Amino acid sequence: MNPEQIVASLKALMEEGQTPGKVLTDAADLDNYGKDWTKIYPPKPMAIVLPKTTEQVQALVRFANENQVALVPSGGRTGLSAGAVAANGEVVVAFDNMNQILDFSASDRTVKCQAGVVTEQLQNYAEDNDLYYPVDFASAGSSQLGGNLSTNAGGIKVIRYGMSRDWVAGLKVVTGKGDILDLNKDLAKNNTGYDLRHLFIGAEGTLGFITEATMKLSRKPDNLTVLVLGLNDLTNTMDVLQTFQKQIDLTAYEFFSHQAMGHVLAHGQVQAPFETEAPYYALLEFEAVSDQVMDDAMALFEQCVENGWVLDGVISQSETQAQNLWQLRERISESIAPRTPYKNDISVVVSKVPGFLQEIDAVVTEHYPDFEIIWFGHIGDGNLHLNILKPEDMAKEDFFEKCQQVNKWVFEIVERYQGSVSAEHGVGMTKKPYLEYTRSAAEIAYLRGIKQVFDPKGVMNPGKIFD
Ligand SMILES: Cc1cc2nc3c(=O)[nH]c(=O)nc-3n(C[C@H](O)[C@H](O)[C@H](O)COP(=O)(O)OP(=O)(O)OC[C@H]3O[C@@H](n4cnc5c(N)ncnc54)[C@H](O)[C@@H]3O)c2cc1C
C-alpha cells in the first residue's frame, strides 16, 4: 500500500462504530504530533490518528500488522527521550480524544481512566473526592496517563510514594498483535503467574497501547510544609537527608545548584528564598501534622546549621508560601529550555550520590570548560538531572555531537557506580545507544524476546529502546 492508500484506509477504520475517530494530515498537525519535548529529531509522520475507543485502537493495530505499518503512541508529548517522536513516516496514534474518567470507587479508592486523561486532571479529580494522586512533576498539566505509565514516570514525590507503577491497579491494553487484554482486574491481590501489567508499564509503547488504567488513590496529605536550605557543600545534601529522615517522613527531597536557581530567578516571577548565597540548595517537604513535628523540624534545622552543613534556610508558613518555594525547583526545566539543554537523567543508590556527582561534574568540566552545567534533581531517591546548556554561538548539531562524546565518560562512571542511564525519562531514541551501560547483554536479549511475543511484526514504536 502507498501512503495515500494507507491514509484512506485509516479514515475508513476511524469512521466505523458509533463514535468516529479522526485522521489528521495537515502539515501543522504532522509537526505538532510528530515530536516530543526533545526536539532533536525532525518530525516526519505519515498521518495522525485520534481514536475514541479501545476497539478502534485494536482495528488500527490489526491493520498495521496486515500492512506492515509502523505505529507511534503519543500522549502529552512532554517526553524527554524522544519516545513519542515519529521521524520515519510512521502513523502517530494520539490519545487526546480518549480523555474520560470512566469510573470511581470511594471504597476501593480507585479511579478508572482512559489513557488520554491528563495527569493534573487525575490529581484534581482525586482532590475533588477528598483523596490524593501523588505522582507529580512539572509537566503534569500536559502529560497524559498513558504516557506516564509507558515511561513509569517518577517525579518529586518518589521518596514517599514511589513511581507511577506503584499506583496501577489494572490496565486495559491492545497488544502489538492486536489482542485486547484486561490486566489484573483491578485486584489488590492476584498471584496467578506473571504480572503482565508491569511489562506494559515503562515499555514506552513498544509492546502495545495502553487504552485504560485503573489508578489507586491515597489519603490527602496534611499541612504540607516546605523547607528550603542553602548548603555549604554537595556532600551535605546527604548529611541533611539522613538527619531529617531519622525523625520525619519526608514527602520530597530535591536539590538544585546555584546556577539552576539563577536561571529560575532570571526567568522572572520567583523570588530568592533568602539573601545568603549558597552553592547548592535542598528543598524538603513534610506533613506538619502537629506543633511537635514543626518543633522537631526546627530543631533538626538548627542541628544542621551547627554542624556547618547549612548556611541559611526558610520554612513555609502557609500553603501559598509552600507553593511559591516549590517554584524554585519546578521552574528549572522551563527556565533553561530556551538554551537547548542536553539532558541526562541518571541515578545511583542514594548513599553513593555525592561521590558520583562530583566525579561526573569533574569529567564534564574538564572536557567542556566553556559549557554551562546545570545540576538539579530528585536527590532523595538518587536521581540527578545533568543539563548541559548550549553556548549561544554554537550550532545545535555541533553541540549535540559534542555532548554525545562526553556521554561515554559520563556513562562509564554510571556503570562503575552500578547506576542507571535513565532514571525516569525512559530510553526512547536518545538513550538507546547507551542501554548496555545499565542492562547486561543477557537482559537485553530477554527484552527482545518479550518484544517478539507481544509484537512479532515489530509495528509498535520501532526504533525505540533498541533496534
Ligand atoms: C518540564 C518537564 C518536567 C518533567 N519532569 C519529569 C519528572 O519529574 N519525572 C518524570 O518521570 N518525567 C518528567 N518529565 C518527562 C515527561 O513529562 C514524562 O516522561 C511523562 O510521563 C510523559 O508523558 P506524556 O503523556 O507526555 O508522554 P509522551 O511524551 O507523549 O510519550 C512518552 C512515551 O510513552 C508512549 N506512550 C504514550 N501514550 C501511550 C499509550 N497510551 N500507550 C502506549 N504507549 C504510550 C510514547 O510512545 C512514548 O514512548 C518532565 C518533562 C518536562 C517537559
The ligand as a Gaussian input file, in Angstrom:
#p B3LYP/6-31G(d) Opt

LIG

0 1
 C        9.139000      20.404000      32.334000
 C        9.177000      18.900000      32.394000
 C        9.376000      18.278000      33.613000
 C        9.401000      16.881000      33.687000
 N        9.585000      16.287000      34.899000
 C        9.571000      14.951000      34.998000
 C        9.761000      14.307000      36.261000
 O        9.995000      14.958000      37.283000
 N        9.683000      12.960000      36.296000
 C        9.455000      12.216000      35.182000
 O        9.380000      10.971000      35.272000
 N        9.305000      12.791000      33.969000
 C        9.351000      14.120000      33.849000
 N        9.208000      14.714000      32.626000
 C        9.089000      13.872000      31.416000
 C        7.653000      13.564000      30.946000
 O        6.747000      14.526000      31.396000
 C        7.244000      12.162000      31.405000
 O        8.073000      11.199000      30.785000
 C        5.775000      11.831000      31.091000
 O        5.436000      10.626000      31.735000
 C        5.487000      11.707000      29.606000
 O        4.085000      11.657000      29.426000
 P        3.434000      12.119000      28.042000
 O        1.984000      11.861000      28.104000
 O        3.849000      13.483000      27.700000
 O        4.104000      11.031000      27.074000
 P        4.723000      11.181000      25.629000
 O        5.931000      12.040000      25.645000
 O        3.669000      11.526000      24.654000
 O        5.165000       9.653000      25.409000
 C        6.092000       9.022000      26.238000
 C        6.237000       7.555000      25.823000
 O        5.031000       6.844000      26.103000
 C        4.491000       6.266000      24.915000
 N        3.028000       6.367000      25.044000
 C        2.292000       7.491000      25.197000
 N        0.994000       7.171000      25.342000
 C        0.909000       5.815000      25.263000
 C       -0.170000       4.885000      25.326000
 N       -1.425000       5.269000      25.527000
 N        0.114000       3.567000      25.184000
 C        1.384000       3.152000      24.990000
 N        2.436000       3.987000      24.917000
 C        2.196000       5.303000      25.067000
 C        5.113000       7.056000      23.777000
 O        5.191000       6.306000      22.582000
 C        6.493000       7.360000      24.347000
 O        7.346000       6.265000      24.161000
 C        9.215000      16.110000      32.516000
 C        9.007000      16.742000      31.284000
 C        9.003000      18.118000      31.209000
 C        8.746000      18.755000      29.885000

